């Protein structure tokens, strides 16, 4: 056997071993997250968590998001469509905060202040859609968000007065504690009826929601 064939064979075997090892690692991570979510289900949904969709829906998407996370912004239209169009009243969304980027905790406070005015979902959609204006990771400018949310009817003076509301502070505190409890280290992180995505991606999210809907509604 020539040296070149030996080298090629070695490379192929190494590649196969790497791919196999990566898959096993990914499976073990998914299994660990599923175990954590199952044993700590109270950490997934809190009474204070914003809910979009029907309260009676049997399928719950829990999304840990960072307002400055570009992937969260990119996934937002899909997540909304899963609740409003694809599955009707069968699916709801619960938002949890994972303010991992610089300045994101301030944006969370602003969103919660808008929520006190009944403008939460409008403000969240506007904030995610305008990330390019304010969410630079090198130089975030959260102060620009005020003008953005004023366009959806938020009373800015009232919202600024509410920023240090104890309820908002408690929401941030509890969500941070749940991040640690569930070992959420990146965003967005999705759980569907307590199950994490086996692999991150829009198609994987749609597939898991579809599977859980069939289980819940016997379809």
Secondary structure, DSSP 8 states (H G I E B T S, - for coil): --HHHHHHHHHHHHHHHHHHHHHHHHHHHHHHHHHHHHHTGGGT--TTSEEEE-TT-SEEEEEEE-TT-HHHHHHHHHHHHIIIIISGGGEEEEEEE---STTHHHHHHHHHHHHTTT-HHHHHHHHHHTHHHH--SSS--GGGHHHHHHTTT--HHHHHHHTT-HHHHHHHHHHHHHHHHTT--SSSEEEETTEE-SS-SHHHHHHHHHHHHHHHHT-
